[in-house]
């Protein structure tokens, strides 16, 4: 397997607060890496730095063999290789579902509309939303909107898919349909880094689990180890909240 993503000593400050304090992490091709940790541990900031939505203060971020944290890098070119689904639903409300899904393919990758729409319809059909292709986001349930957002992120066939707490804004009964799509993408070999508070899902689906604690990687390992026999006291304390 090849290394898709590598972070070396990544640091990020907001004013006097150091949110990421020297993050080292590698993600291999076809891995699903779940990032867990308490609110404020740096999970969302970590994903935002990978997608170049935040600039880092120190360290390096590599996407395959490109140092994407280098000052000369064009963020839009990098983001064309990274699919990012945000915590809060972010479909464009004035565009149809199909136009949302095909937007990047048409305008960033310059794929002809007919080709992009054919791919978009196939993806929407796969997740049971083909009949909603011409609908607008406010005509969909929250779960349908989030699944459409994930489809939009994978429509460009990205090298890496970043998912930031994609179920946190959903009603509990809608969470399952979104997680099932993520599970299917992982099974098909999509390389995924996901910040999540769904511990059972992380345990069942992730290849590796990363526990962030106050901006540092406190523990990393396969789910069986992190959940079954955590080595770090902070990991044990965090997981105790979920297991009682």
N, C-alpha and C positions, 0 to 999 in steps of 0.2 A: 504493500500500500504506500501511496505517496502522501506527503504532508501537504494539506490544503491550507492550513492556517497556523501561524506561529507567532506568539507574543513573547517578547524578551524584555523583562524589566519594565513593563508599562506602568507609568505613573500619571495620575490626573488630579489636579487641584481645582477646587472652586474657592477662590479667595484663600483663606487660611486653612480650609478643610481639605485634607488629602483623601480623596475618595477611593482611588486605586493606588496601592502602595507596593509597586514592584511585582506585577503579575507576569508569571511565566506559564505558558500553556501552549501545547501543540494539539492540533486536531488532524487526524488522518482521514484520507478519502473514505467515504461511506460510513463514517462514524456518526452516531447521534450522541452528542454531549449535552447532558442536562446540568445547568448551573443553578444550584440552590443556595439559599441563605436568607437571613432575616431581611425585612425592609430596611433600606439604607446600607446594605452590605456592599453595594456597588454593582449589582447584576445588570441593571439597565444601562448604567454608565459604561460598563464593559462592552456591551453590544453596540452602543452608540459610537464608541471609539473605533470598533472594528469596521463599522460602516462609514467612518469619517464624518459623522454628524457632530462629533466632538474631537478637538485636537488634543493630542497627548502632550504632557510636559516633559516626559523622558521615556526612553526605551524605543523599541521598534515593533512594528506589526508587519508581518509578511503574509501575503496571499499568494500561495504557490511560491514562485521564485521572485516575486516583486515586493520590494519594500514600499508598502503603500503609505507608510508614515513619513516618507521622504518629502521635504518641502515642495519639490517640483511636481508631485503627483497631482493629476486632475481628478478630484473626487467623483465627478459624474462618470468618468470612464471606469473607475473602480466599482462604483455602485451598479454598473451594468452587469457585473459578475457576481453580485451579492443580492440575494432576495431578502428583504427585511419586512417583517410583519410586526406592527406595533401593538402595544398593550391596549390602546384604545382604538376603536374602529376608525380606519382612515381611508375608506373609499371616497372618491370624489362624488358628492351628492348630486351634482348637475350632469353626471355622465351615466349612461346605462351600465349594467353589470358587464356586458361584453366590451364596451368601450373602456371601462376601468381595467379589465383583464388584458386588453390588447394595447393599452396606451404606450407602455415602454417598448414593446416590440416594434410598434409603428414609428415612434418618434425618436427613440434612442438607437435601436438596432436597424432602423430604416427598412423593416420588413414590409412588403406590400400589404395593404389592408386586407385583401382577400385571403392571403396566406395566413396572416396573423389571426383573422377571424375564424378560419378553419381550425387552427390549433386551439384557439380560445374556446370554441364551441365543443371540441372534443374533450377538453379539460373540464368544462362545466358539466358536460354530459356524464363524465366519469364520477362526479361528486353529486349527481342528481339535481343539478341546477340549470340544465339546458333550457327548461321551460321558463326560466327567469332571466335569460340572456338580455332581453330587451326591457326588462324592468329596471327601476331605479332603486338605489340602496335603501331608501326609506320604505320600500314595499317588501323588504325582506326581513325575516327575523334576525335577531342578533347573531345566532349561530350560523345562519346562511350568509350574513354579511362577512363574518370572520372567515368562513370557508372560502368565500369569493376572494377575500384579501390574500389568503394563502395561495390560491390559484393564480392570482395576479403576480405574486412574488415568484412563482415557479414557471410562469409562461415564457420567460426569457431563457430558461434552462440554465440557471445560475450555477456557479461553481460551489457556492455556499449559501445556505438558507439560515437566517437568523430569526428566531421567534422570541419576542419579548412578552412573556406573561399573557399569551394570546387568549387565555380563558378567563382572565381576571374580571373583565367587564361583562361577562355573560351570566345569565341566570343559570342555576345549577343544572336544570334539565337540558340545557343547550350545550353544556361542556363536552359531553360524550361524543357528539357528532364531530366536533372540531378535533378532539384528541384522536379519534379514529382515523381522520385524514392524516394527521401527523404520523401516526403509527404506520399507515400504509406507505407514506413517503419514505420513512426510514427503512421499511422492509424492502423497498425498491432500490435502495442504495443512495438516496439523497444524503449529502453531508449536511448535518444540522447542528447548530448550537442553539439551545433554547434555555432561556431563563424561565423557571417554573416554580410554582408553589404546590403543584400536583405531585405529591410525593409517591403515591402508588404508581402513577404513570411513569415518573422518572425511573422508579425501580424496575418496572416491567419492560420499558421500551429503550432506555438509554444503553449505549455501549459503555460509557463512562459517566461518572457523576463527579462534578466539581463543587465543593462546598466553599463558598466565599464567606469570610468573616471579617468585617471591618476593613474591607479593601485588600485583603490578602487571600491567597489560596491556602486555606487551612488543611484541606484534605482533598485528594483526588484518587479515584480508583473505580473498579467495576462496581455496579450496584450491589452485588452480593456482599462486597467488603464494606462499602460505605454505609449501607443500611443494616447489614447483618453483624458486622464486627468493626465499627468505626474506631480508628486509632487515636483520634484527637478528642480531648475532653470537650472542646467547644462543639464539635460535631455531635457528640452524644447528648449534650444539653439541648441543642437545637432540635434533634430528632425526637427527643423525649416529649416535646410539645405535641407531636403528631401521633405518638404511640401510647402516650399516657404512662 
